[in-house]
Amino acid sequence: MFEWKILVKIIILALKVFVENTKKLSLADLKGKIELDEDYNYKKVKKSHVSD
């Protein structure tokens, strides 16, 4: 049976490899893929979250 320390090291190594090989999305990659609601008013939302 695996010892827990060895298993933890294997999982950490696998996560490091996964993170290194995962492509990070840039804003340019997201262009045209996100649709915003036409009725959305960011100024109104911003005002409602600002504390006095």
C-alpha positions as CSV (number, residue, x, y, z in Angstrom):
1,M,0.0,0.0,0.0
2,F,1.2,3.5,-0.7
3,E,2.4,5.6,2.1
4,W,0.6,8.9,2.5
5,K,3.7,11.0,2.1
6,I,4.4,9.4,-1.3
7,L,0.8,9.8,-2.4
8,V,0.8,13.5,-1.4
9,K,4.1,14.1,-3.3
10,I,2.6,12.4,-6.4
11,I,-0.5,14.5,-6.2
12,I,1.5,17.7,-5.7
13,L,3.7,16.9,-8.7
14,A,0.7,16.1,-10.9
15,L,-0.9,19.4,-9.9
16,K,2.3,21.3,-10.7
17,V,2.5,19.7,-14.1
18,F,-1.2,20.4,-14.8
19,V,-0.8,24.1,-13.9
20,E,2.3,24.5,-16.0
21,N,0.7,22.9,-19.0
22,T,-2.7,24.6,-18.7
23,K,-3.0,27.5,-21.1
24,K,-4.0,30.8,-19.4
25,L,-6.7,32.7,-21.2
26,S,-6.0,36.2,-22.1
27,L,-8.6,38.9,-22.8
28,A,-7.8,38.5,-26.5
29,D,-8.8,34.8,-26.3
30,L,-12.1,35.8,-24.7
31,K,-13.1,38.4,-27.3
32,G,-16.4,37.6,-28.9
33,K,-17.1,34.7,-26.5
34,I,-18.8,36.7,-23.8
35,E,-22.2,38.3,-24.3
36,L,-23.3,41.0,-21.9
37,D,-26.9,41.9,-21.2
38,E,-27.8,45.0,-23.2
39,D,-29.9,46.3,-20.2
40,Y,-27.0,46.0,-17.8
41,N,-26.0,49.3,-16.3
42,Y,-22.6,49.1,-14.6
43,K,-22.9,52.7,-13.3
44,K,-26.1,51.9,-11.5
45,V,-24.6,48.7,-10.0
46,K,-21.4,50.6,-9.0
47,K,-23.4,53.3,-7.2
48,S,-25.4,50.7,-5.3
49,H,-22.2,49.1,-4.0
50,V,-20.4,52.2,-2.9
51,S,-20.6,52.8,0.8
52,D,-20.9,56.4,2.1
